[in-house]
Amino acid sequence: MNTEPPPQDKGGVRRRQVLDAAARCFSEHGFRGASIQRICEVAGMSPGHVYHYFRNKEAIVAGIVEQDLQDTLARIQLMRERGQAEGVLAACLGEVDTGVARCAGDPARLQLEILAEANRTPDIAALLQQADRLKRDELLALLRPLPALRGLSAAELKARVAVMCTLFEGLAARTLLDPTLNRAATGRAISRVVRMLLEQPEEA
C-alpha cells in the first residue's frame, strides 16, 4: 500500500518545514541574525529547496504571518462551533489558557521580532495590518450576536475587541520582561477581564 503523500502535500509539508525552521531561527537570533544558510541548516534542506518556496527572508516572514493568520482563523472557527453547543462566551473563555500559552517563550520572541521588523519594513507592516484586520473582523462576527453586546455601537464593539487583542499582544512582552510571571493566575485575571468585556451591556 502506497503511503507516500501526493506531490502537492509534500510541497506543503516542506514549506511548513521551512517556516518552522525560520521561526526558530528568528526567535533565537533575530531577523537580521538569521541567515538563509542558518535556516537551511535547521530545516535540513539545501538553499535551492528553500528558494524554491521563498525568494528571500521577507517572503519567509510573510509566510509566517499567513500561517499565524490561518491558525488564528481556525481557532475562531473552533470557538464558533463550540459556541453552538456551550455558548460563545464559554467558548471564548475556554481559549484563554491557549492564548496565554501562545504568548510565552519562543512564540512571544517571534511575535516581538516580527513586530520590530515591521517597524523597519513597510511591506511587512502592511502584511501584519491586513492580517490583524481579518482577525478582528472574524472576532467581531463571532461576538456581535452576544446578548449583552447587541445594543453597543460599532465603535464600542470594535474597541472591546481591540482591548481583548491587546491583552494577549501585551502579554507577549510581559512574559519576556517578567519570566517569573504566574501564567495560571494571569490567565484567570484575563478571563475575568474578557468576561467583563463580553457581559457589560452599557457603554461608558
C-alpha angles and dihedrals in degrees: 000000000000111000096171111124116241116264094259090053091049089053091052092049092050092046090052089047090058093046093050091049092048092049090054092047094047090049094050102035107017127244093284094045096048106086124194087246091056091048089050091052093050092045092047090231136119121252088249091059092048093048089050088068102028128029095205144343092280089059089051090053089050088053091051091050091049092047091051090048092053091047090051093047089050090053091049090051089050089052089050091053093044089046091063089062105032104016131268094262093055091045091052093048089049090061096054095089090049090051092049091050091051090055095060136079120349095358089056093048091048092049093051093045092053091047089052091050090048088057088060100035119054094198092057090045089054091050092051092048092050092048090048092052091052092049093049092047090054092047091050091052090050096048103036095083093057108119095233092052101046094091096047122110118249090249093053094047091049090049091054092050089049090053091050091051091046091054091063098034090053091046089065090063093040093056090054094046092046112030090176092062111141101236095190093054091042091052091052091050091049090049090056092050092047091049090051092049092050099041102041107096099184127084117226 
